[in-house]
Amino acid sequence: MIFRKEVAAETAHAYDTLSAYFQDVRSFFEVLSVRFSLPEYGVRLRPIAGNELFSNANSYLLSDDSSYPYYLWLPSWLGRFYIDADRIADGGRADDVSTAHARHIAFVWPWLGFNDAYVKDTGEPECWFGVADPRPQDPHETVRTTAQSLFNYFRLEHTLDGEHHGWLTGHFTPHPEVGCNLTGRWHLRRVPLSALTTYYEVEKNVIQPLGEKFTELSAAPATQQPHRPKLNGRQPHPEQVPVTVRS
């Protein structure tokens, strides 16, 4: 068997549908960029990585040695990260700001809602968004590097602590063996894409709550990194964290 007849028969229609979906993703992030640039909810947010979207899909290779399956060509997750524009030096780039100086990183991740190794199928596409207070072990690490770690190593099931005022809350656990060096906390909401079909819904369900949460967390005094005792010269990690969030 080379090409399956039933797949070939549906490919053109499926491609048109996915192409329209990715157009909607682009429009969604363009709206966010415009609205986040205004301090309507107490903060102006500027994206990390310019126009690049973080993705869990590989390049078009027949095989590779990445942490994702080689056959995953189509991105089921896309993401963007933002920091407080006031923490970027005049004429500077968001990517060059240290995570310690930025303090908080906002994130917005639409995903298809199925076929993920670490997240239960939802039945429909969703948008995950929230604010992280990540603390890498390297005090000079940039937000660009930290954002990639957030995207790769965020684990909802293993690091969820509970829910507070409609926000899921949790923590980061370092796992040096797979490259995750983060501690700190995160705050997350999940909303179906079917609830984001108008400007009003995007404003009320994503932009306003994210802006208000970022402002709330930023107003709190910075806390010191909790002391983690070393065992035989190595930092302990209380639980195993798999290599990635997404397959």
Backbone bond lengths (Angstrom), bond angles and torsions (degrees), N, CA, C in turn:
res aa  C-N    CA-C-N  psi(-1)  N-CA   C-N-CA  omega(-1)  CA-C   N-CA-C  phi
1 M - - - 1.467 - - 1.528 109.56 -
2 I 1.323 115.66 129.74 1.469 120.60 176.28 1.522 108.76 -105.50
3 F 1.318 117.85 -82.87 1.465 120.92 176.59 1.524 109.29 -101.43
4 R 1.302 116.73 131.24 1.454 121.31 178.84 1.526 110.14 -75.61
5 K 1.329 116.35 131.94 1.459 120.47 -174.43 1.525 112.08 -60.66
6 E 1.350 116.32 -43.04 1.459 118.59 -177.19 1.522 111.82 -66.89
7 V 1.337 116.63 -31.47 1.465 120.23 177.69 1.525 110.16 -71.59
8 A 1.319 115.67 -47.06 1.468 119.18 179.56 1.520 111.78 -59.54
9 A 1.339 116.73 -36.13 1.460 120.23 -178.06 1.516 112.04 -67.19
10 E 1.352 117.89 -29.17 1.465 121.54 -176.55 1.521 113.57 -100.72
11 T 1.332 117.22 -4.08 1.463 119.81 -170.07 1.521 112.61 -63.87
12 A 1.312 117.92 -44.89 1.465 119.88 -176.80 1.527 110.92 -61.17
13 H 1.335 116.63 -45.30 1.464 119.97 179.93 1.525 110.30 -65.36
14 A 1.345 116.69 -43.25 1.459 120.26 179.64 1.528 110.87 -62.44
15 Y 1.321 116.56 -39.53 1.466 120.04 179.31 1.522 110.70 -63.59
16 D 1.321 116.75 -43.34 1.462 120.16 178.67 1.528 111.00 -60.19
17 T 1.325 116.82 -41.04 1.460 120.64 -179.52 1.522 111.32 -65.88
18 L 1.352 116.48 -45.93 1.458 119.72 179.92 1.520 111.59 -67.52
19 S 1.313 117.25 -35.76 1.459 120.49 176.64 1.527 110.08 -61.23
20 A 1.323 116.54 -42.37 1.467 120.00 177.41 1.526 110.92 -65.52
21 Y 1.344 116.80 -37.65 1.466 120.37 177.67 1.522 110.95 -60.81
22 F 1.319 117.25 -46.36 1.466 120.01 -178.92 1.534 111.17 -68.54
23 Q 1.312 118.28 -29.77 1.464 120.03 172.42 1.527 110.08 -63.34
24 D 1.334 116.45 -40.80 1.458 120.18 178.31 1.524 111.32 -66.21
25 V 1.338 116.80 -37.32 1.469 120.36 176.18 1.527 109.94 -60.59
26 R 1.326 116.21 -44.12 1.473 119.39 178.85 1.527 110.46 -61.86
27 S 1.315 117.94 -45.49 1.464 120.97 179.43 1.527 111.24 -61.62
28 F 1.331 115.86 -40.14 1.456 121.50 179.70 1.525 110.72 -59.55
29 F 1.325 117.10 -48.87 1.460 119.97 -178.39 1.529 111.98 -70.79
30 E 1.320 117.31 -29.79 1.458 119.22 175.39 1.525 110.91 -65.92
31 V 1.334 116.93 -41.27 1.467 120.72 176.51 1.534 109.96 -62.46
32 L 1.328 116.72 -44.28 1.460 119.82 178.99 1.524 111.33 -59.36
33 S 1.317 117.36 -42.82 1.461 120.26 -178.52 1.519 111.37 -60.22
34 V 1.313 116.59 -43.08 1.465 120.06 179.93 1.519 110.82 -65.88
35 R 1.317 116.78 -47.12 1.464 119.93 -176.33 1.527 112.17 -70.94
36 F 1.343 117.39 -38.22 1.460 120.13 179.82 1.524 112.15 -68.82
37 S 1.328 117.65 -21.04 1.467 120.14 179.89 1.523 112.00 -73.98
38 L 1.336 117.00 -10.14 1.464 121.88 179.27 1.525 109.41 -105.31
39 P 1.331 118.35 138.54 1.474 120.66 -175.89 1.527 112.89 -84.71
40 E 1.318 117.29 40.34 1.459 120.26 -173.98 1.525 112.41 -63.27
41 Y 1.329 116.27 -31.83 1.464 119.89 -179.25 1.526 111.45 -110.49
42 G 1.330 115.57 25.17 1.456 121.43 171.90 1.513 116.09 100.10
43 V 1.344 117.97 -4.98 1.449 119.76 -178.03 1.522 109.74 -152.03
44 R 1.325 115.21 146.67 1.463 120.99 170.44 1.522 107.70 -102.56
45 L 1.329 116.05 129.08 1.456 120.77 -177.66 1.525 110.42 -111.37
46 R 1.322 115.27 131.84 1.459 120.59 178.67 1.522 109.24 -115.18
47 P 1.338 117.89 138.03 1.473 119.68 -176.04 1.519 112.88 -72.30
48 I 1.305 115.14 148.35 1.458 123.65 169.76 1.523 108.28 -87.68
49 A 1.313 116.31 147.37 1.472 122.78 175.44 1.525 113.24 71.52
50 G 1.324 117.16 23.54 1.460 120.03 174.82 1.510 112.50 58.51
51 N 1.340 116.10 -128.28 1.459 121.16 -179.23 1.524 113.00 -88.25
52 E 1.320 117.31 1.22 1.461 120.32 -177.63 1.523 110.74 -75.71
53 L 1.316 115.81 136.89 1.452 121.46 171.92 1.529 109.12 -101.50
54 F 1.308 116.12 137.55 1.460 120.03 173.78 1.527 107.74 -72.59
55 S 1.326 116.05 143.03 1.462 120.31 -174.19 1.517 110.19 -144.27
56 N 1.325 116.42 150.27 1.458 120.15 176.55 1.522 112.17 -97.42
57 A 1.326 118.50 8.80 1.463 120.97 179.18 1.519 110.16 -93.01
58 N 1.317 115.47 147.34 1.456 120.73 177.88 1.516 110.60 -85.66
59 S 1.332 114.89 174.17 1.452 119.75 168.55 1.528 108.68 -68.18
60 Y 1.322 116.51 171.02 1.463 119.92 -177.11 1.531 110.25 -81.78
61 L 1.339 114.28 76.59 1.452 121.78 178.67 1.521 109.00 -114.57
62 L 1.315 116.54 148.25 1.463 119.74 177.46 1.517 110.81 -72.34
63 S 1.314 117.43 -28.67 1.458 122.17 174.57 1.511 108.23 -162.10
64 D 1.316 115.98 157.57 1.458 120.83 177.28 1.523 108.52 -160.34
65 D 1.322 115.99 -176.89 1.460 120.39 -177.18 1.526 111.63 -111.55
66 S 1.343 117.11 25.29 1.456 119.63 -178.73 1.531 109.61 -76.87
67 S 1.327 115.56 175.20 1.464 120.91 -179.00 1.522 112.23 -82.44
68 Y 1.326 117.99 -4.72 1.456 121.47 176.53 1.529 109.44 -103.75
69 P 1.325 119.30 152.60 1.476 120.29 176.56 1.525 110.89 -58.96
70 Y 1.306 116.29 140.06 1.461 120.37 -174.26 1.525 112.23 -63.21
71 Y 1.339 117.07 -24.39 1.461 119.96 -176.27 1.522 112.59 -83.80
72 L 1.329 117.80 -1.32 1.461 120.03 -178.95 1.528 109.41 -83.45
73 W 1.305 116.99 84.08 1.448 121.93 -179.87 1.521 111.80 -90.08
74 L 1.305 116.26 -31.49 1.461 120.67 -176.39 1.531 109.68 -90.99
75 P 1.327 118.81 121.88 1.470 118.89 -179.08 1.523 111.77 -69.15
76 S 1.327 115.73 120.95 1.461 119.57 173.42 1.528 110.67 -88.48
77 W 1.331 117.13 -21.77 1.463 123.15 175.16 1.518 109.41 -119.30
78 L 1.318 116.44 137.34 1.461 122.78 168.76 1.529 106.44 -129.95
79 G 1.314 116.83 152.17 1.454 117.23 -176.87 1.512 113.42 -154.81
80 R 1.324 114.02 157.36 1.458 121.16 175.21 1.522 108.33 -141.04
81 F 1.344 115.27 150.10 1.458 122.16 -177.75 1.518 109.04 -125.45
82 Y 1.340 115.73 152.12 1.467 121.55 -174.95 1.527 109.44 -141.27
83 I 1.344 115.26 148.61 1.454 120.67 172.94 1.523 108.93 -128.93
84 D 1.316 115.62 166.10 1.453 122.93 178.28 1.529 109.16 -62.48
85 A 1.334 116.55 120.83 1.464 120.74 -177.61 1.520 112.29 -61.25
86 D 1.335 117.81 -27.10 1.454 120.64 -179.25 1.523 112.76 -71.72
87 R 1.320 117.74 -11.14 1.465 120.66 178.32 1.522 112.22 -95.66
88 I 1.326 116.16 7.09 1.465 121.77 176.35 1.531 107.99 -101.47
89 A 1.311 117.30 126.98 1.467 121.17 -179.71 1.521 110.26 -63.17
90 D 1.326 116.52 149.94 1.461 121.20 177.29 1.524 109.76 -54.82
91 G 1.317 116.13 126.42 1.450 121.04 -179.30 1.514 114.17 78.87
92 G 1.339 117.66 -0.93 1.455 120.93 -178.70 1.516 112.30 -89.79
93 R 1.321 114.98 175.52 1.452 121.78 179.46 1.517 109.82 -108.01
94 A 1.316 115.28 144.44 1.457 119.33 177.24 1.526 111.00 -59.14
95 D 1.337 117.30 -38.51 1.459 121.47 -175.86 1.521 113.16 -61.42
96 D 1.335 117.00 -25.67 1.462 120.85 -174.70 1.518 113.69 -88.69
97 V 1.326 118.08 -6.45 1.462 121.05 179.81 1.525 109.18 -71.61
98 S 1.322 116.70 136.77 1.462 119.13 177.02 1.525 109.48 -71.95
99 T 1.310 115.92 148.53 1.459 120.28 178.50 1.522 111.06 -62.74
100 A 1.325 116.55 -36.05 1.463 120.29 178.72 1.527 111.01 -61.91
101 H 1.329 116.84 -38.12 1.463 119.88 -179.86 1.527 110.62 -75.97
102 A 1.322 117.62 -38.98 1.467 120.76 -178.86 1.521 111.39 -67.39
103 R 1.331 116.82 -34.61 1.460 125.39 -179.03 1.524 112.71 70.44
104 H 1.320 118.79 -56.89 1.457 121.52 -175.93 1.531 110.69 -121.95
105 I 1.321 115.14 145.73 1.458 122.23 176.36 1.524 107.78 -128.17
106 A 1.326 116.61 121.68 1.463 121.38 175.18 1.523 108.78 -87.01
107 F 1.320 116.42 152.55 1.453 119.80 -179.99 1.519 110.16 -142.77
108 V 1.339 115.84 150.66 1.464 123.72 176.35 1.523 107.10 -139.36
109 W 1.341 116.19 120.10 1.460 121.71 -174.69 1.526 111.16 -130.47
110 P 1.323 120.71 99.00 1.474 120.03 168.28 1.525 110.08 -77.05
111 W 1.340 115.39 143.62 1.474 118.68 175.60 1.514 110.00 -145.22
112 L 1.335 116.22 163.21 1.457 121.36 -172.08 1.518 113.26 -74.60
113 G 1.325 117.45 -18.53 1.455 119.87 173.91 1.513 116.22 91.13
114 F 1.340 117.74 10.77 1.459 118.94 179.98 1.520 109.93 -157.13
115 N 1.343 114.61 166.55 1.462 123.39 173.13 1.519 112.42 61.63
116 D 1.333 116.58 42.56 1.456 121.42 175.14 1.520 109.08 -113.33
117 A 1.323 117.28 141.56 1.462 121.11 -175.48 1.516 112.83 -70.62
118 Y 1.339 117.57 -25.18 1.460 120.50 -171.15 1.526 114.21 -123.06
119 V 1.316 117.30 2.09 1.465 120.44 179.15 1.523 108.34 -129.95
120 K 1.302 116.07 131.79 1.469 121.13 -178.84 1.525 110.21 -65.44
121 D 1.337 116.72 141.46 1.461 121.19 176.52 1.529 109.79 -55.65
122 T 1.328 115.30 142.25 1.458 119.91 -176.25 1.523 113.35 -105.22
123 G 1.311 117.81 -16.68 1.456 120.12 -177.63 1.507 113.72 92.20
124 E 1.340 116.91 -16.68 1.465 121.16 175.92 1.523 108.56 -159.99
125 P 1.323 117.57 158.48 1.470 119.97 179.49 1.526 111.83 -61.45
126 E 1.325 115.25 148.65 1.458 122.07 -178.39 1.523 110.60 -129.55
127 C 1.329 115.04 165.68 1.460 122.53 167.22 1.528 107.21 -120.58
128 W 1.325 116.06 125.23 1.456 121.78 172.43 1.522 107.73 -101.51
129 F 1.312 117.35 132.91 1.467 119.55 176.87 1.516 109.48 -145.79
130 G 1.322 114.83 157.24 1.450 117.75 -179.38 1.503 112.55 173.93
131 V 1.331 114.53 -165.04 1.461 122.52 -178.50 1.526 107.88 -133.89
132 A 1.324 115.63 133.50 1.456 121.45 177.44 1.521 109.78 -114.29
133 D 1.314 114.67 148.23 1.463 122.88 171.37 1.524 106.70 -115.87
134 P 1.333 117.12 71.37 1.464 120.49 -173.14 1.527 111.35 -80.61
135 R 1.323 115.48 145.31 1.459 120.71 -179.52 1.525 109.58 -132.00
136 P 1.314 117.05 90.68 1.466 119.40 177.23 1.522 110.63 -70.14
137 Q 1.319 116.11 156.10 1.457 120.22 179.66 1.521 112.06 -67.83
138 D 1.320 117.36 -29.73 1.462 121.23 176.51 1.525 108.61 -83.27
139 P 1.340 119.40 113.71 1.464 120.16 -177.06 1.515 113.52 -67.72
140 H 1.338 117.27 -14.68 1.462 120.80 -179.13 1.529 112.54 -99.61
141 E 1.324 117.91 2.41 1.458 120.18 -178.76 1.519 110.65 -60.53
142 T 1.328 116.91 138.18 1.465 121.43 -178.60 1.522 110.83 -84.39
143 V 1.314 114.83 160.53 1.461 119.91 179.43 1.526 111.45 -64.15
144 R 1.333 117.11 -28.09 1.471 119.62 178.05 1.527 110.63 -63.46
145 T 1.316 116.77 -44.55 1.465 121.10 178.48 1.520 110.81 -67.57
146 T 1.330 116.45 -43.13 1.461 119.97 -179.77 1.526 111.23 -64.51
147 A 1.325 116.86 -39.00 1.468 120.03 179.26 1.521 111.03 -59.61
148 Q 1.330 116.65 -40.71 1.464 118.80 178.20 1.520 111.08 -64.34
149 S 1.330 116.79 -38.02 1.464 119.76 176.62 1.525 111.29 -65.07
150 L 1.330 116.09 -41.47 1.460 119.13 177.53 1.522 111.17 -59.04
151 F 1.305 115.80 -43.43 1.460 120.28 -177.90 1.526 110.93 -68.23
152 N 1.325 116.83 -36.89 1.463 120.22 -176.16 1.529 113.63 -79.56
153 Y 1.336 116.58 -37.30 1.461 119.48 -165.41 1.528 114.46 -115.76
154 F 1.312 117.91 7.29 1.462 119.97 176.71 1.527 108.81 -65.63
155 R 1.323 117.13 125.61 1.458 120.89 179.15 1.518 109.41 -127.22
156 L 1.309 116.79 107.06 1.458 120.78 -177.53 1.526 112.01 -65.80
157 E 1.327 116.70 -49.08 1.458 119.34 -173.13 1.527 113.15 -67.47
158 H 1.322 117.55 -37.70 1.459 120.70 -173.96 1.518 113.13 -86.60
159 T 1.313 118.71 -17.05 1.458 119.62 -173.81 1.529 112.86 -122.19
160 L 1.322 117.50 6.02 1.464 121.95 178.56 1.526 109.95 -72.54
161 D 1.338 116.11 128.78 1.465 121.59 178.23 1.523 112.42 -102.47
162 G 1.335 118.22 -28.22 1.457 119.97 -178.56 1.508 111.63 162.24
163 E 1.324 115.76 -160.50 1.463 122.34 -179.82 1.513 108.48 -132.46
164 H 1.342 115.65 139.66 1.460 120.72 -178.34 1.523 108.46 -141.79
165 H 1.331 116.06 114.67 1.468 121.67 178.75 1.532 111.97 53.21
166 G 1.321 116.42 43.63 1.453 120.12 175.69 1.513 115.35 85.09
167 W 1.340 116.82 -0.31 1.467 121.12 179.12 1.526 109.52 -110.89
168 L 1.331 116.69 127.70 1.453 120.34 167.60 1.525 108.05 -70.06
169 T 1.313 116.95 137.42 1.460 120.67 -178.69 1.521 109.33 -128.52
170 G 1.319 115.33 149.36 1.453 119.77 -179.88 1.511 111.12 -166.37
171 H 1.318 115.55 -167.38 1.457 121.44 -172.86 1.527 109.63 -134.81
172 F 1.318 114.86 168.79 1.459 121.95 172.99 1.525 109.02 -105.63
173 T 1.309 116.61 143.22 1.454 122.62 179.12 1.519 109.39 -121.17
174 P 1.317 118.60 122.83 1.467 119.52 178.90 1.526 111.41 -65.17
175 H 1.309 114.79 143.87 1.463 121.09 175.59 1.528 106.64 -146.74
176 P 1.336 117.34 82.56 1.471 120.91 -173.68 1.523 113.60 -57.70
177 E 1.329 117.51 -29.59 1.464 119.81 -176.92 1.527 112.57 -60.62
178 V 1.331 117.49 -27.53 1.460 119.78 179.89 1.527 111.80 -111.96
179 G 1.330 116.72 6.89 1.460 120.31 174.77 1.505 115.78 95.28
180 C 1.336 118.45 4.74 1.463 120.02 179.54 1.525 108.99 -91.52
181 N 1.338 116.60 122.21 1.458 121.11 -176.75 1.525 112.16 -120.89
182 L 1.326 117.15 23.50 1.465 120.59 -170.38 1.519 112.97 -98.29
183 T 1.330 114.95 141.21 1.444 122.55 159.32 1.528 106.19 -120.61
184 G 1.315 117.41 -172.81 1.459 120.62 -177.70 1.516 111.17 109.37
185 R 1.320 115.82 -168.08 1.462 120.71 -174.16 1.528 111.01 -131.83
186 W 1.345 114.92 164.72 1.452 121.14 177.07 1.529 109.72 -139.54
187 H 1.337 114.92 156.51 1.464 124.03 178.41 1.526 106.77 -132.99
188 L 1.318 117.30 129.54 1.461 121.33 -168.64 1.521 111.69 -138.24
189 R 1.337 115.27 141.90 1.457 122.07 166.12 1.519 109.04 -126.78
190 R 1.348 115.19 151.72 1.456 121.99 177.85 1.526 108.24 -123.81
191 V 1.313 116.53 132.33 1.456 120.64 179.95 1.532 108.12 -137.99
192 P 1.329 119.16 136.28 1.471 120.22 178.21 1.529 110.95 -67.61
193 L 1.313 116.01 145.59 1.466 119.75 178.27 1.522 111.05 -62.73
194 S 1.320 117.12 -24.54 1.465 119.86 178.67 1.526 111.47 -66.27
195 A 1.339 117.61 -14.85 1.461 121.55 176.67 1.525 111.72 -95.78
196 L 1.349 117.17 9.71 1.456 121.66 -177.45 1.527 110.74 -127.17
197 T 1.310 116.10 46.58 1.468 120.39 -174.33 1.522 113.52 -96.69
198 T 1.334 117.87 -7.68 1.468 121.24 178.50 1.521 109.05 -131.80
199 Y 1.325 115.82 162.56 1.464 119.90 176.90 1.527 110.38 -59.25
200 Y 1.320 116.03 -39.62 1.464 120.22 -179.36 1.521 110.69 -60.53
201 E 1.348 116.46 -45.15 1.461 119.76 -178.18 1.524 111.78 -66.88
202 V 1.329 116.88 -38.84 1.463 120.06 177.42 1.526 110.28 -64.04
203 E 1.318 116.28 -41.14 1.475 120.68 179.60 1.521 110.55 -62.99
204 K 1.323 116.95 -49.63 1.465 121.24 -173.82 1.519 113.32 -76.39
205 N 1.329 116.70 -31.52 1.464 119.91 -173.21 1.521 114.66 -98.11
206 V 1.349 117.46 -15.07 1.464 119.84 -179.41 1.521 111.50 -130.51
207 I 1.341 116.81 -60.21 1.465 120.61 -169.97 1.527 112.08 -63.36
208 Q 1.322 116.99 -50.45 1.471 119.54 -178.29 1.529 112.40 -64.99
209 P 1.336 119.77 -51.67 1.468 117.81 -179.12 1.520 113.24 -63.15
210 L 1.329 117.31 -35.76 1.459 119.22 179.85 1.524 110.80 -68.94
211 G 1.333 116.81 -44.34 1.463 119.98 178.31 1.513 112.07 -62.17
212 E 1.322 116.94 -43.29 1.464 120.40 -179.45 1.528 111.55 -67.34
213 K 1.330 117.51 -39.63 1.464 120.10 178.67 1.525 110.78 -65.93
214 F 1.318 117.28 -41.92 1.460 120.73 178.89 1.530 109.84 -61.00
215 T 1.331 116.80 -45.33 1.455 121.06 -179.92 1.528 111.01 -63.68
216 E 1.311 116.29 -41.97 1.466 120.47 178.88 1.523 111.56 -60.39
217 L 1.323 116.83 -47.22 1.461 120.22 -178.87 1.523 111.63 -68.91
218 S 1.314 116.79 -36.44 1.465 120.08 179.93 1.525 111.93 -66.60
219 A 1.328 117.00 -30.03 1.464 120.86 -178.36 1.521 111.83 -74.04
220 A 1.318 116.85 -19.98 1.467 119.69 179.80 1.517 109.29 -75.04
221 P 1.327 118.62 146.11 1.465 120.50 179.54 1.516 110.71 -64.54
222 A 1.313 115.46 145.91 1.458 120.21 177.65 1.517 109.36 -65.36
223 T 1.314 115.90 136.22 1.460 120.59 179.42 1.515 109.55 -102.80
224 Q 1.316 115.65 154.73 1.452 120.66 178.65 1.517 109.74 -76.33
225 Q 1.318 115.19 148.23 1.456 120.19 175.51 1.526 109.13 -61.82
226 P 1.329 119.45 125.00 1.459 120.01 179.71 1.521 111.71 -62.29
227 H 1.327 115.62 143.06 1.458 120.32 -179.90 1.518 109.64 -70.98
228 R 1.325 115.63 130.69 1.462 121.23 176.77 1.517 107.37 -117.92
229 P 1.321 119.05 110.16 1.457 120.59 -177.87 1.519 111.80 -61.91
230 K 1.331 115.58 148.45 1.446 121.19 179.70 1.528 110.08 -95.77
231 L 1.316 114.16 141.63 1.448 120.72 176.15 1.513 108.22 -114.39
232 N 1.334 116.21 115.74 1.459 120.74 -178.50 1.520 112.03 53.98
233 G 1.328 114.45 38.13 1.457 119.51 176.23 1.503 114.83 81.30
234 R 1.340 118.50 1.40 1.458 120.25 -178.33 1.516 110.10 -120.09
235 Q 1.310 116.18 146.26 1.453 120.59 176.93 1.525 108.99 -71.91
236 P 1.343 118.36 131.39 1.466 119.37 177.57 1.510 111.38 -76.57
237 H 1.311 117.16 151.84 1.456 120.87 169.91 1.518 107.30 -131.15
238 P 1.330 117.61 123.51 1.458 120.78 -168.62 1.507 115.63 -72.24
239 E 1.341 118.47 -13.46 1.442 119.15 -177.05 1.505 109.77 -147.78
240 Q 1.291 117.36 155.61 1.450 121.04 177.19 1.518 109.79 -79.15
241 V 1.316 116.26 134.04 1.464 121.97 177.54 1.511 108.12 -119.60
242 P 1.320 119.46 118.97 1.457 120.48 -179.67 1.515 112.06 -61.24
243 V 1.313 115.68 170.26 1.450 121.44 -170.23 1.512 112.07 -60.60
244 T 1.321 119.01 -42.61 1.441 120.21 -173.86 1.519 110.58 -139.86
245 V 1.329 113.44 166.29 1.451 119.18 173.02 1.510 109.75 -76.24
246 R 1.300 115.75 -39.44 1.457 119.95 -165.48 1.511 110.22 -121.16
247 S 1.289 115.26 147.43 1.455 119.61 177.94 1.508 110.17 -99.28
